[in-house]
Amino acid sequence: MIVVMSYGATENEIESVLVRLERSGFQIHLSRGVERTIIGAIGDKTRIGDIGLEAMPGVEKVVPILQPYKLASRTFQEEGTVIRVGDIEIGGETVHVIAGPCAVENREQLLTTARLVREAGATMLRGGAFKPRTSPYSFQGLEEEGLKLLAEARQETGLLVVTEIMDARTLPMVAEYADILQIGARNMQNFFLLKEVAKVDKPVILKRGLSATVEEWLMAAEYIMSGGNYNIILCERGIRSFESYTRNTLDLTAVAVVKHLSHLPVIVDPSHAIGKWRFVPVMARSAVAAGADGLLVEVHPNPSEALCDGQQSLTPGNFAAMMSDLKRVAEAVGRKM
């Protein structure tokens, strides 16, 4: 349930409600909005009537949350969440683009890509240091050396760094270098990893699982939020369907649906969704038109020689052309880039 405090409720009144809920065994999550303070209470709902919350000073109303995802629900927080990292706000008026290679291969490849995507308008750099691959014989990433190269690229270009976390063992190392942690599609329901990420004070991009429903996706976000980390960015990256021409099926309906159900920002990864570079720009434009708060795009200086996902990576020239088109789309829907 959520306890909606009255406009102008005092700190003492809010504290009294928190104490009453905690004494009754509820887990508390506090959200301070522009006009209202909302207290999320998770626990035995049969005890609500016993603690007389609506009679307490400063309480406007008590509202049950019917969805299984409580903290991620727009019932818990009506206004959209804006996640601030560095000088960037994700979920606000600006549509941000995270761009870079699938995998960090070497210093020249990464720094060249970082310079070019920054020049074209990207605000964040993506690059995998630990790579989850279907085949155990495929390139698995440079690991810590790759993280160091990402940090060097950030130092030179000013781009924030986004990279994937694979397991709890490497979490401290990755968190030391990254500005934003990414949970990949295959780990969306790795609940132990989600609980560990919840303890880290870093924003998290949570990709939708290969066959996950919207509710399962939001429940994965709930794991992280219930552990104390509210800075979740949801990422639609395509789901499996009967269609085999593209790598996956990009579900742009999920952008509209999730933004209706949840207050969390939503970005789209057209590269992994489509798997063919020629279709990435048009799906990126469609994602912005659908209301996405950002894009995650793969760019490589020489895709034909990429060690990972070259077939879906844009060249720097194609990326620059796409960014020019995206600015017009964003303006048409009342956003900016």
Secondary structure by P-SEA (a helix, b strand, c coil): cbbbbcccccaaaaaaaaaaaaaabbbbbbbbcccbbbbbbbcccccccccccccccccccccccccccccccccccccbbbbbcccccccccbbbbbbbccccccaaaaaaaaaaaaaacccbbbbbccccccccccccccaaaaaaaaaaaaaaccbbbbbbbccccaaaaaaacccbbbbccccccaaaaaaaaaaccccccccccccccaaaaaaaaaaaaaacccbbbbbbcccccccccccccccaaaaaaaaaaccbbbbbccccccccccaaaaaaaaaaaacccbbbbbbbcccccccccccccccaaaaaaaaaaaaaaaaaacccc
